[in-house]
Structure formats: structure tokens, C-alpha cells
Amino acid sequence: MKELVCLAIFIILSTLFGIAMVVAGFVCEYKKKSQLKSSTYECGIKPSEDARIMFDIKYFNYAVMFLIFDIETIFLYPFAVFVNALGLFAVIEAFIFVGMLLLGLFFAINKKMLRWI
């Protein structure tokens, strides 16, 4: 029962903190409006061209692949620390996890998503 009370207090305080931050944003906002302050960039330099630029989709593909393998390493760190305590079943599960990610990598290679030219 004590754990539920602590959880309820945590949820209430975190909700109140979130609401307080939103209210503080409205209270402390800059009230004086100007055309330069309302522009896209607030640095005082007028934009010379459109902010929306065309970029190659290959950059997005590389970014997604990086995130996938970055998250993989984050998930494998706790496994590497406790591999002795987890046993054979966890090792098999880790190999299945890495195998699925390698399968995705081979799929990306076969679809030529990682070719730069």
C-alpha cells in the first residue's frame, strides 16, 4: 500500500510540475510584438531565401539506420553486464535480437538503401 501512495504522490507532483511549466511559459512570455521578432529567425538578420530546402532521402535512410543500431547497442549493454546471471535462455534471446537486426540490415543492403551513389 505504501508503494501505491508513493506512486500516486509522484504522479500528482509530476502533473502539477508540468502544468506549472506551461503556466510559467505563458506568464513569462515576451509581450512586446514586432515584425522582426515574429520572423522565422530572431537573430535580426532578414532571411534571404526559403527555409525549406530539398535534401536527398539518402540522408534520412542513413539516419534511420544509425538510430536502429544505436538503440540496439543501448539494449545490449544491460545484457552484457548481467550475462552470467541470466543464463542460456537470455543468450539465445540476445542472439535472436541481433539476428533480427542483421536481417533488417541485409534487407536494407538488398534494397540498395545504403548506396551513396
VEXFI-261183 format. One record per atom (N, C-alpha, C, O, CB): residue in one letter; x, y, z. Coordinates in pm, whole numbers, plus 50000, padded with zeros to 5 digits. Each point is the difference from the previous one (the first is absolute). Glycine has a CB too. Example, Ala and Ser with C-alpha at 12.3 -4.5 7.8 and 13.67 -1.06 7.14 Angstrom:
2
A513194943150780/A499115011950000/A500905012050000/A501044999850066/A497074988550059/S501545022249803/S500825011950006/S499235010950073/S500515011150017/S500674982649768/
//
This chain:
117
M500824988050000/M499185012050000/M500865012650000/M499665010149939/M498554977350182/K502945011649950/K500905011550008/K500545003649861/K500195011849970/K500424981750265/E499654996349681/E500515002549867/E498985007349914/E500365008849921/E501064970750099/L497315017049995/L498955006749922/L499845014650040/L499745008649916/L499104969550061/V501325024750153/V499925013850046/V501165008149942/V499815011249954/V499054981450259/C502345001549789/C501165006849941/C499805002249850/C500345010749948/C501164979050227/L497965000549757/L499745001349857/L498975010849972/L500165008049908/L500404967850062/A498385024650110/A498975010349983/A500575013950024/A499695009449927/A498564974150144/I502585017950032/I500625013050028/I500925004149885/I500025011649961/I499864983850287/F500874995049699/F500895003049887/F499215004549878/F500375009849935/F501274973450151/I497275009949883/I499195003649884/I499385013850019/I499995008149907/I499534967750050/I499985026950162/I499375013150026/I501035011249991/I499755010349937/I498554978650212/L502885009149913/L501025010449996/L500555002249860/L500265011449960/L500334982850274/S499604995149690/S500505001849864/S498965006949911/S500375008249915/S501054971350114/T497315017449990/T498965006949925/T499945014850036/T499895008649913/T498814970050077/L501385024350140/L500015014150043/L501235007449949/L499905011849964/L498814981650239/F502434999949793/F501205006349947/F499855003149851/F500395010849955/F500984977150216/G498065002949753/G499765002549859/G499065011649977/G500245008549914/G500154967550043/I498535024550120/I499055011149989/I500675013150039/I499775010349936/I498314974150114/A502755015350055/A500695012150043/A500955005149892/A500125012149983/A499714980350255/M500834998849691/M500905004349893/M499245006449884/M500485009849941/M501104972050124/V497265012949902/V499195006049893/V499505013750042/V500035009449921/V499284967850001/V500235024050203/V499525012950051/V501165010050005/V499835011749965/V498374976750171/A502975007149908/A501175008950005/A500385004849861/A500445011449984/A500374976750221/G499035003649695/G500295004249864/G499065011049954/G500435009449933/G500414967850018/F497895021850085/F499055010449963/F500235012950079/F499855010949945/F498494971449996/V502035016450185/V500215011950083/V501265007349959/V500025012349997/V498794976450193/C502255004149778/C501295006149972/C500245002949852/C501115004049963/C499744984350236/E498165009849717/E500245002249858/E500245014749970/E499565008850073/E499024971349875/Y502135022349943/Y500335013549958/Y498755006449941/Y499454995149901/Y502964998550054/K497135017150107/K498725005949961/K500095009749884/K499025001749927/K500294995750307/K501835009049746/K500125010149897/K500254993349866/K501054993949979/K499845022850188/K498164984449744/K500104993749869/K500555009849898/K499705012050005/K498374973050051/S502745010049852/S500495008049889/S500104990849879/S500004987850012/S501285028150143/Q498824990349728/Q500064992249878/Q501314992149994/Q500024988549956/Q498535028549926/L502544989150162/L501294993249999/L500024988650101/L500574989449974/L500545032049954/K498284980750187/K499974989650103/K499104988549958/K500224988750042/K500205028650134/S498594985249743/S499084989649954/S500514992849876/S499354990749951/S498795022450145/S503024991049852/S500514993449881/S500524986150033/S500044996150117/S500565026349785/T499784970349996/T500434986350018/T501234999050090/T500064991550089/T499005003149687/Y501905014050200/Y501235000150078/Y500025012550086/Y499765011049950/Y501464975949873/E499065011750306/E499965011450092/E501345006950014/E500155008550087/E498054980150034/C502785008149796/C501345005450019/C500145014249946/C501025006550025/C499864970349961/G498155028249944/G500075013549946/G500395000449854/G499915010649937/G500654997050287/I499874981249721/I500374999549860/I498784995749920/I499364990050033/I503065004650023/K497265012849843/K498854996449917/K500324987649918/K501094999149944/K498185025050047/P499804966450001/P500264988149920/P500145003549853/P499225007949946/P499534978350220/S502255007949768/S500235003149859/S499294990449907/S499755003349884/S502445006250180/E497494978549984/E499324990249917/E499084991550087/E499965001650121/E501974998149716/D497364991450100/D499044991750071/D500724990450094/D501054994649965/D497355007249841/A501054996050311/A500624991350099/A499824985249964/A500774991550046/A498835026050127/R499404979549747/R499784986049960/R500934996649886/R499875005449890/R497714995650184/I503354990049952/I500964996249898/I499744985649960/I499474992050078/I502235024250012/M498684980549790/M499904986349952/M501264992650042/M501115004849978/M497425002149825/F501304981350256/F501154991850031/F499734985849953/F498864995749987/F501735018950210/D500484978449778/D499914986649945/D499494990350107/D500365001150117/D501525003949723/I497294985650119/I499414990450092/I501044990650057/I499764993650102/I498105007949770/K503304997550064/K501064991250050/K500455004250139/K500364991550082/K500385004349684/Y499255017250263/Y500365004650134/Y499024994650103/Y500414995950109/Y500615024949793/F497714979250065/F498984994750091/F500214985150022/F499894995250113/F498495022349810/N501914975049970/N500234985750014/N501184997150092/N499934991250085/N499135005349686/Y502025010950211/Y501164998150087/Y499675003450145/Y500444993150092/Y501075012149714/A497725005350214/A499645003950136/A499144989250067/A500214996950117/A499905027249815/V498944970449995/V499154989450056/V500834987650032/V499824993950105/V498225015049766/M502854987450039/M500854988350026/M500915002450120/M500224991050081/M499725003149675/F500585018150257/F500835003150116/F499194998850128/F500484994250098/F500915021149762/L497404990050141/L499174999150120/L499684985650036/L500024996450118/L499015025849828/I500684969649956/I499694986050027/I501174993250068/I499824993250101/I498645006249701/F502735002350145/F501154993150057/F500495006850127/F500644993550083/F499994999149689/D499095020150246/D500325006850124/D499124994750113/D500484997450110/D500245023049762/I498004978050101/I499084994550099/I500354985550031/I499854995450113/I498345020249807/E502284977249979/E500424986150023/E501124999550104/E499964991750091/E499395002349673/T501625014750222/T501104999750097/T499525003950139/T500504994750099/T501105010649717/I497465003950193/I499465003850131/I499294988250064/I500114998050121/I499645025849802/F499524968249999/F499324988450055/F500964988750035/F499704991850086/F498305014549782/L503144993250067/L500954989250026/L500935003050117/L500624990650052/L499265003749708/Y500265018050284/Y500865003150114/Y499544993050128/Y500834993550065/Y499675028449830/P498234979050146/P499604992850123/P500184984949986/P500344993250097/P498035025049951/F501414976649834/F500204985749979/F501464996350021/F500304989950063/F497805009649774/A502815008750114/A501434997050014/A500435000650146/A500924992750039/A499475016549732/V498994999150308/V500365001050141/V499534987750078/V500744995050085/V499135030049899/F498934970249988/F499404989150077/F499964986749926/F499164991650031/F499505025550085/V502224980849787/V499944988049918/V500244987450084/V499404989649971/V501395023849833/N500054987250298/N500264988250082/N498794996350084/N499734988150021/N502685018049986/A496865003650041/A498854997450087/A498754996149921/A499094993950057/A501885022250107/L498964987349709/L498784997849924/L499854985649951/L498894994749997/L501215029149935/G500974970150029/G499924986149956/G499934998549850/G500095009749924/G498804985350288/L500964992549746/L500044996549858/L498805005549922/L500155004049885/L501114975450177/F497565020750000/F498815004949930/F500165014649959/F499605003849890/F498994980050242/A501995024449954/A500215014249967/A501035001649890/A499885008949917/A499524997350318/V501624985349764/V501005000749893/V499364996749866/V500285006649900/V501544987050263/I497324996349835/I499294996449877/I499115011549955/I499945003249881/I500114972450185/E499255030650029/E499145011549967/E500825011649944/E499555006849907/E498854986250273/A502785009349875/A500865010949950/A500464996949858/A500065009149917/A500704996050318/F499574982449738/F500404996449864/F498835001549902/F500195004049885/F501534980250209/I497085012549950/I498825002049915/I499805015049972/I499695003949888/I499244975250207/F501265029150008/F499855014549986/F501025005649899/F499635007549910/F499544993850328/V502084994949778/V501045004649908/V499774994449861/V500245006849900/V501394994750290/G497894985949801/G499704994249870/G498905007449926/G500095002049879/G500614976150211/M498275026249983/M498935007749936/M500515013449950/M499605004549892/M498724984250256/L502565017649928/L500575012749954/L500914997949880/L500015008249908/L499855000750325/L500904980449766/L500844997049884/L499144996849878/L500365003649888/L501444988050264/L497075001849870/L499074997449890/L499505013249941/L499895001349878/L499424976850230/G500385031649979/G499605013149952/G501115007149925/G499755006949901/G498694994550289/L502814997049857/L501135005949930/L500184993849862/L500255007149903/L500844997450317/F498794982449771/F500124993449869/F498875004149907/F500215001349880/F500944979350230/F497655021449945/F498895004949920/F500325013949944/F499745002849883/F498654983850257/A502185022149945/A500355013549955/A501094999549894/A499985007949905/A499395001250319/I501574981849792/I501074998749900/I499434994949868/I500375004949894/I501314990850288/N497414994449824/N499404994649879/N499125010249928/N499924999849877/N500154977650228/K499295031349969/K499175010549940/K500845012049955/K499475009849948/K498634982950195/K503235006449877/K500945010549961/K499705013350071/K500175010749942/K500114977949836/M499285010550346/M499735012050077/M501285006650049/M500025012050025/M497814978150043/L503235002249945/L501245005250056/L501025003649894/L501155003250033/L498424983250166/R500055013249676/R500925004149893/R499985015249990/R498935006149991/R500704972149882/W501525027650128/W500085014649999/W499785005949862/W499475011049986/W502094987650206/I498854994349706/I499895005149863/I498874992949927/I499745002849884/I502715002650111/
//
